[in-house]
C-alpha cells in the first residue's frame, strides 16, 4: 500500500467519526508516521518485539484549564506496524479506525485499563 493511500484511509476514518466527536476535537493534529521513535518506545517501555499502532500526546480534555493549549494535541498513527500486521485494505482501514478510537478515548480522558476493557467489549481488531 502506498503512503498516499494509507493517509487517505486515515482521512476517511477521521471523516467517518460521529459529528459530536469531530466537534470536540479542538486543537488536535492527526499525523501519520512510519514507526514510533526510540524516545516514544522508551517512554512507553516497549519490549523489542512490541510496537504501537497509535499514540496520543497532549492534555486530555478533562484535565485542561479554561484556555486552550497553545500547541495542538497530537494523535499519531504508525503506518508500518499496521501494514505489517494487516494485509487487506479493509483490515488496514478497520485497524486505523480502531486505533483512532483508542487514541481519541485518551484525548477524552479515559485511561488505558478503561480503553482496553471497552475494546474487548466492542470487538476491536488488536
Secondary structure by P-SEA (a helix, b strand, c coil): ccaaaaaaaaaaaaaaccaaaaaacccbbbbbcccccaaaaaaaccccccccccccccccccccccccccbbbbbbbbcaaaaaccccaaaaaaaaaaaaaaaaaaaacccaaaaaaaaaaacccc
